[in-house]
Structures are given as C-alpha cells and as structure tokens.
Amino acid sequence: DAATSRCYQHAPSYVPGLKATAWWDHAGDDLAWAKSLSKSFESIRDEFTSVMSAPDKLSEGNNVWAGALSTDAESYGEGWKTLVLLNRGQWDEINAKLFPATSRAINQSGAPVAEAFFASMKPQTSIKPHSDFTNFVLTSHLPLVIPENGNNKCRLSVGDETREWLEGKVILFDTSIYHDAINDSEEMRYILMLRVWHPDLTKEEIEALQFIYDCLEIPELLSDDPGTVFMAEQRAKMVKEFPLIGSQASGGFGGVKGGKKTKGKAKRKKGRK
C-alpha cells in the first residue's frame, strides 16, 4: 500500500523474473565477493584518505567529485558527489591509477560489477526518496569514512527499513525500490559504491545488457559498415580490460560471467583470464 509503505518498486528499465527485495544478505557463494571486498576495507580506506589529503594528487583525477549528470538524479541533491572508477563496465584508467589498491580490490573480489565509484555526502544533507529506475542491478556500499560511526548519524532507508552505515561493513540493496539517505552529522560521509548485476541474471542476459551499455558509449557498434563495427568492437573490448599493469585482470567484471544459472561456467573460465 503506497499510502502507508514505501516498499515498492519503480523500474522502467525492467527485466522480468528477477527477485525484488529491499535488503540482500551477502552470505553464500554467489555473494562471496562482498566478503572479499570487506577484507580490503582498511587498505581501501587508507588509500582513499591518503589521496584525499593530497590536493595536488587528487587534482590528477578525472571528473573528481562530479555532481548528478541528469535530471533523473536531482533527488540526490547538491550534497552528493561521485568520483568514478568504473562506468558501464568501462574502467576510468586515470582514476584507477590514482586509486590502484581500491581498483585491484574490486577487480580481484569477483564482484559482477557494472559501475564503481566513491560517493561523498555533505554534513546536514539528505537524499529524497527515489528509485534508480533499474531492476537488473543491485547497489552495494562499503562505508569508508562515517562520522560518529555507530551513533546512527548517517542512515540509509530502503523500503520501510532504515539502517546506519558502519565503517567496513558491506551492504547490498535494491535501488529500484524507493530509498533515501541522510547525513545528520557535522562532517563529510564517504563510501565506495558498486552497482552489480542482479544474481538472477543469466550470462546471456548480462551480455545483452552490457551490449546496450557499450552502444551508448560507442555508437559505432551499430554501424552498417563491417569495418567500423570491427574497430568499435576492439575499442569496446579494450576499455573493459583492467588497466593496471601487473594485476590479474578479470575482463572488466571481476571474472563473474553471470548469476546462479551460470555459476559453474563462470568458475571454470575464471582461471583462464
């Protein structure tokens, strides 16, 4: 009942048959990447705070602390900014090199990640209730710097349940369900945010959705000219490769090629990448 509950889904970008639940536990084989990421919390936080404390180094980044890119994201407000590492499956090479420990932790975690970025939230600000309009990705937060950690000053509500961010504790939730947030402290809040493919998607569905993302970034993929398409395909492959030399690459999606339905195949392929 929308009159008494906010636990409802609004997803114009919709794949039928996917489980819809506000909060997801990250126990079990399919979400083992969340445990891996939480183990890297200290190195990610330390790298982040080190770069943030060095303005000259931070200035080397690409689109550092950008605001909302569309009117659809206006509900986030002026207090919410991002620093992108991975967008639509494509690594930002400049920012990945600026945050190598974080990028490696994401890449090696096995997360089926489509987007990854740091997100900041100014003190005494809130994000209005909204949906992110898409049911085929879930959202994960790794809280890095939470003012008055444990005192319930920084909170996230999804549907009818509110939880506080706790440093180092990975959370996973469905942002196609109405959600909002508040920083009720006097300091900045920082998290590492991932958008991951829904666990119920098949390998073929992920590939199809990724192709749509690729076409949005590289329209030449839809050209009538075979030569143009070939060059566009090579470019799409290149920008999804992990950019840090000397790291174990995983094809841009943490080595995961699908959810439950293709779990066995994903494991067999992982060692060859």
C-alpha positions in Angstrom: 0.0 0.0 0.0 1.7 3.2 -1.3 -0.2 5.2 1.2 1.4 3.5 4.2 4.5 1.9 2.8 7.5 3.0 0.7 8.5 -0.6 -0.1 7.5 -0.6 -3.7 9.5 -0.9 -6.9 9.6 1.6 -9.7 11.7 0.3 -12.6 11.0 1.5 -16.2 14.2 -0.4 -17.2 13.0 -3.8 -16.2 14.0 -7.4 -16.8 11.1 -9.8 -15.8 11.6 -12.6 -13.3 14.3 -11.1 -11.1 13.9 -11.3 -7.3 12.9 -8.0 -5.8 13.8 -7.5 -2.1 14.9 -4.3 -0.4 18.0 -5.7 1.5 20.2 -8.6 0.4 22.4 -10.6 2.7 25.9 -11.2 1.4 26.4 -14.7 2.8 26.8 -17.6 0.4 28.9 -18.5 -2.7 27.1 -16.2 -5.1 27.9 -13.1 -2.9 31.3 -14.1 -1.6 32.7 -11.1 -3.4 31.2 -8.9 -0.7 33.2 -10.7 2.0 36.4 -10.3 -0.1 35.7 -6.6 -0.5 35.2 -6.1 3.2 38.5 -7.7 3.9 40.1 -5.0 1.8 38.4 -2.2 3.8 41.5 -0.9 5.6 43.7 -0.7 2.5 40.9 1.0 0.5 40.1 3.4 3.3 43.8 4.3 3.9 44.4 4.8 0.2 41.3 7.0 -0.1 42.2 9.2 2.9 45.8 9.5 1.7 44.7 10.8 -1.8 42.1 13.0 -0.3 44.6 14.6 2.0 46.9 15.5 -1.0 45.1 18.1 -3.2 47.8 18.1 -5.8 47.5 14.3 -6.3 43.7 14.4 -6.2 43.8 17.1 -9.0 45.3 14.5 -11.3 42.0 12.6 -11.3 39.3 12.7 -13.9 35.9 14.4 -13.1 36.7 14.4 -9.4 33.6 14.8 -7.3 31.1 15.3 -10.1 27.5 16.1 -9.3 24.4 14.5 -10.8 24.7 14.0 -14.5 20.9 14.1 -15.3 17.7 15.5 -14.2 16.7 11.9 -13.1 19.3 12.2 -10.4 18.2 15.5 -9.0 16.8 13.8 -5.9 20.3 13.2 -4.8 20.7 16.9 -4.1 23.8 19.1 -4.2 25.5 17.4 -1.3 26.0 14.1 -3.2 29.1 13.8 -5.4 31.0 11.0 -7.1 34.5 10.0 -8.2 34.2 7.3 -10.8 36.5 4.2 -11.2 34.3 2.1 -13.5 31.3 3.2 -15.5 29.1 0.9 -17.5 31.7 -1.8 -17.4 34.5 0.5 -18.7 37.4 1.4 -16.4 38.5 5.0 -16.0 42.2 4.5 -16.5 43.2 7.8 -14.9 41.2 7.2 -11.7 42.1 3.5 -11.5 45.8 4.5 -11.4 45.0 7.2 -8.8 43.4 4.5 -6.6 45.3 1.3 -7.5 44.7 -0.6 -4.3 41.0 0.1 -4.5 40.8 -0.8 -8.2 42.7 -4.1 -7.6 40.4 -5.0 -4.6 37.3 -4.5 -6.8 38.8 -6.4 -9.7 40.1 -9.3 -7.6 37.0 -9.6 -5.5 35.0 -11.4 -8.1 32.2 -8.8 -7.9 30.0 -8.8 -11.0 30.4 -5.0 -11.2 28.9 -2.7 -13.8 29.8 0.5 -12.1 32.2 1.5 -9.2 32.8 4.9 -7.7 33.4 6.8 -4.5 30.5 8.8 -3.2 30.5 11.8 -0.8 27.7 13.3 1.2 27.9 16.7 2.8 27.1 17.2 6.5 23.5 18.0 7.4 22.2 17.0 4.0 19.7 14.4 2.8 18.7 12.5 -0.3 15.0 12.5 -1.1 13.1 9.2 -1.5 13.6 8.0 -5.1 14.1 5.0 -7.4 17.1 4.4 -9.7 14.6 3.1 -12.3 16.5 -0.2 -13.0 15.9 -3.7 -11.6 18.7 -5.6 -13.2 21.5 -4.1 -11.0 21.8 -4.1 -7.2 23.7 -1.4 -5.2 26.5 -2.2 -2.7 28.1 0.2 -0.3 31.4 -0.2 1.5 31.4 2.6 4.1 34.8 4.2 4.4 34.5 7.3 6.5 31.4 7.6 8.6 31.2 10.5 11.1 30.4 9.4 14.6 30.5 5.8 13.4 28.0 3.6 15.3 26.0 6.6 16.6 23.3 6.4 13.9 24.1 9.8 12.4 24.4 8.5 8.8 21.5 6.4 7.7 20.0 4.7 4.7 16.4 3.7 4.3 15.3 1.2 1.6 11.6 0.4 1.5 10.4 0.6 5.1 13.6 -0.4 6.9 16.4 2.1 8.0 19.9 1.1 8.7 23.1 3.0 9.6 26.3 2.9 7.6 29.0 1.2 9.6 32.7 1.6 8.5 33.9 -1.6 6.8 30.5 -3.3 6.7 29.4 -4.1 3.2 25.7 -3.7 2.5 23.7 -4.7 -0.6 20.3 -3.4 -1.6 17.9 -2.9 -4.4 17.7 0.7 -5.6 14.7 0.1 -7.9 12.8 0.1 -4.5 12.3 3.6 -3.1 15.1 4.6 -0.8 16.6 7.7 0.8 19.5 8.8 2.9 20.7 11.3 5.5 23.9 12.6 6.9 22.9 14.1 10.2 26.5 14.7 11.3 28.8 17.7 11.1 31.3 16.0 8.8 31.6 14.5 5.3 30.5 10.9 4.7 32.4 8.8 2.2 31.6 5.4 0.8 32.8 3.1 -2.0 29.7 2.3 -4.1 29.3 -0.6 -6.6 26.4 -1.3 -9.0 26.4 -5.1 -9.6 24.5 -7.3 -11.9 21.5 -8.9 -10.3 22.3 -12.5 -9.2 19.3 -14.0 -11.1 20.5 -12.8 -14.5 21.9 -15.4 -16.9 25.2 -15.0 -18.7 23.3 -14.2 -21.9 21.2 -11.5 -20.3 24.3 -9.8 -18.8 26.0 -9.9 -22.2 22.9 -8.3 -23.8 22.6 -5.6 -21.2 26.3 -4.9 -21.4 26.0 -4.6 -25.2 23.4 -1.9 -24.7 25.8 0.0 -22.4 28.6 -0.4 -24.9 26.4 1.0 -27.7 25.5 4.0 -25.5 29.3 4.7 -25.1 30.4 3.6 -28.6 27.5 4.2 -31.2 29.7 2.9 -34.0 28.9 -0.6 -32.8 25.6 -0.2 -34.6 27.1 0.9 -37.9 26.2 -0.7 -41.2 29.9 -0.8 -42.2 31.6 -4.1 -41.1 35.0 -2.4 -40.8 33.6 0.3 -38.5 31.9 -2.3 -36.4 35.1 -4.3 -36.1 37.1 -1.3 -34.9 34.3 -0.4 -32.4 34.3 -4.0 -31.0 38.0 -3.8 -30.5 37.6 -0.5 -28.7 34.8 -1.8 -26.5 37.0 -4.8 -25.5 39.9 -2.6 -24.8 38.2 -0.1 -22.4 36.8 -3.0 -20.4 40.2 -4.5 -19.7 41.6 -3.9 -16.3 44.1 -1.0 -16.8 46.7 -1.6 -14.1 49.8 -3.4 -15.5 50.9 -6.3 -13.3 47.5 -7.0 -11.9 45.4 -10.1 -12.6 42.8 -8.8 -15.0 39.3 -10.2 -15.0 37.7 -8.9 -18.1 36.1 -5.9 -16.6 33.5 -7.7 -14.5 35.6 -9.2 -11.7 35.7 -12.5 -13.5 32.0 -13.2 -13.0 30.0 -14.0 -16.1 26.6 -14.5 -14.7 24.5 -15.3 -11.7 23.2 -18.6 -10.2 22.2 -20.1 -13.5 25.8 -20.0 -15.0 27.8 -20.3 -11.8 29.7 -23.4 -12.8 30.8 -22.0 -16.1 31.9 -18.7 -14.5 34.2 -20.6 -12.2 35.8 -22.7 -15.0 36.5 -19.6 -17.1 37.9 -17.5 -14.3 41.3 -19.2 -14.2 42.0 -18.6 -17.9 41.6 -14.8 -17.7 
